[in-house]
Amino acid sequence: MVMTAKGLRARCAWEMSRGPRGFADCSWLHQAFLDVPREHFVPDRVWWPAPGDDGRYALIDRNVRPRAWLKAVYLPGVALITQIDDGTVAPTAPAVGAFTSSISSPGVVVELLRHLAPEPGESVLEVGTGTGYTTALLAHRTGAASVTTMEIDPHLANRARDRLRALGTTPGFIVGDGEEGHADGGPYDRIVSTASVRRIPPAWLRQLKPGGVLVAPLDSPYGHDLLVRLVADGRGGATGTAVARVEFMRVRGQRAPRPYAELGWSGEPGAAAWEDLRVTAGQAGQCITHAVVEHT
Ligand SMILES: C[S@@+](CC[C@H](N)C(=O)[O-])C[C@H]1O[C@@H](n2cnc3c(N)ncnc32)[C@H](O)[C@@H]1O
């Protein structure tokens, strides 16, 4: 049976509704997922994210294998790789190298936006536009005029802007370092990053309204990133918890590893579950501790 993009999208939504990374009670997100054509944002040639037997990432070319390409676009747990080594590797053949951009998997995007929980008309800053797909889902919820998106790579930014514009979606677009945020457009009700950080950039905390929400992937000593959700105190700080385990590409300026002790992590990571972490971030740094669990 030949499945259309719409049919595959509906099936993907249905599969996600059954899993832990689903829509939960988030009906606006479910509707946005069904309405936004994910395939519109995916380049014709992408790399599969796991290496083959030869150690290289296979290329999926829409013009050569249109059905395989479309099926891959709608796999709930698969992020397709759109850039390797900052664009120095041409998408013409299987490749090796470091992933530097992707279209995030449907499951992860849904998780991110479910925790962000933007309301219609709320101002949102997105860091890491990538293909523009997450931007389109955000704009579906809040209205494009309420969204500002930042991408450090000019080539990716231009492509995403064109793809969004082709659907009539025109958010604010900044080509630049998202770690600096965009003060001129703030303060924001919500900030979301689709690139992970080792240290939460102080600018994000300054640019949130009091009570504003930050959702971002944070590197952790647990062997994976943690999605953190923090609420701003209006004085340049924010507190919250880790809400999910995720895996993201690092923001460009924070690729180099640093000792966790320098990044505010205290205690042995194995000593407690990541679900029990308490995250406090401010202008002087961050502090990640295990919440005291009260036993009665
Ligand atoms: C995982 S991709 C984003 C995927 C996007 N959510 C999507 O579904 O298309 C992460 C993006 O963050 C961008 N990025 C990395 N460092 C950045 C920075 N400092 N400021 C803005 N964007 C950055 C990368 O170029 C990449 O496109």
The ligand as an SDF file (V2000), in Angstrom:
LIG
                    3D

 27 29  0  0  0  0  0  0  0  0999 V2000
   19.1580   19.7770   16.3780 C   0  0  0  0  0  0  0  0  0  0  0  0
   19.3240   21.1250   15.2860 S   0  0  0  0  0  0  0  0  0  0  0  0
   17.7480   21.9330   15.3820 C   0  0  0  0  0  0  0  0  0  0  0  0
   16.6460   21.1340   14.8040 C   0  0  0  0  0  0  0  0  0  0  0  0
   15.3420   21.8600   14.6600 C   0  0  0  0  0  0  0  0  0  0  0  0
   14.6120   21.8260   15.8970 N   0  0  0  0  0  0  0  0  0  0  0  0
   14.5630   21.1480   13.5880 C   0  0  0  0  0  0  0  0  0  0  0  0
   13.7510   20.2810   13.9160 O   0  0  0  0  0  0  0  0  0  0  0  0
   14.8190   21.4180   12.4210 O   0  0  0  0  0  0  0  0  0  0  0  0
   20.2950   22.2530   16.2300 C   0  0  0  0  0  0  0  0  0  0  0  0
   20.5750   23.5590   15.4870 C   0  0  0  0  0  0  0  0  0  0  0  0
   21.1850   24.4680   16.3810 O   0  0  0  0  0  0  0  0  0  0  0  0
   22.0500   25.2700   15.6210 C   0  0  0  0  0  0  0  0  0  0  0  0
   22.9720   25.9450   16.5480 N   0  0  0  0  0  0  0  0  0  0  0  0
   24.0890   25.4470   17.1310 C   0  0  0  0  0  0  0  0  0  0  0  0
   24.6560   26.3840   17.9130 N   0  0  0  0  0  0  0  0  0  0  0  0
   23.8700   27.4850   17.8270 C   0  0  0  0  0  0  0  0  0  0  0  0
   23.9380   28.7740   18.4110 C   0  0  0  0  0  0  0  0  0  0  0  0
   24.9200   29.1190   19.2390 N   0  0  0  0  0  0  0  0  0  0  0  0
   22.9750   29.6590   18.0970 N   0  0  0  0  0  0  0  0  0  0  0  0
   21.9660   29.3320   17.2590 C   0  0  0  0  0  0  0  0  0  0  0  0
   21.8680   28.1260   16.6640 N   0  0  0  0  0  0  0  0  0  0  0  0
   22.8000   27.2180   16.9580 C   0  0  0  0  0  0  0  0  0  0  0  0
   22.7110   24.2980   14.6830 C   0  0  0  0  0  0  0  0  0  0  0  0
   23.2770   24.9530   13.5760 O   0  0  0  0  0  0  0  0  0  0  0  0
   21.5230   23.4080   14.3210 C   0  0  0  0  0  0  0  0  0  0  0  0
   20.8960   23.8340   13.1530 O   0  0  0  0  0  0  0  0  0  0  0  0
  1  2  1  0
  2  3  1  0
  2 10  1  0
  3  4  1  0
  4  5  1  0
  5  6  1  0
  5  7  1  0
  7  8  2  0
  7  9  1  0
 10 11  1  0
 11 12  1  0
 11 26  1  0
 12 13  1  0
 13 14  1  0
 13 24  1  0
 14 15  1  0
 14 23  1  0
 15 16  2  0
 16 17  1  0
 17 18  1  0
 17 23  2  0
 18 19  1  0
 18 20  2  0
 20 21  1  0
 21 22  2  0
 22 23  1  0
 24 25  1  0
 24 26  1  0
 26 27  1  0
M  CHG  2   2   1   9  -1
M  END
$$$$
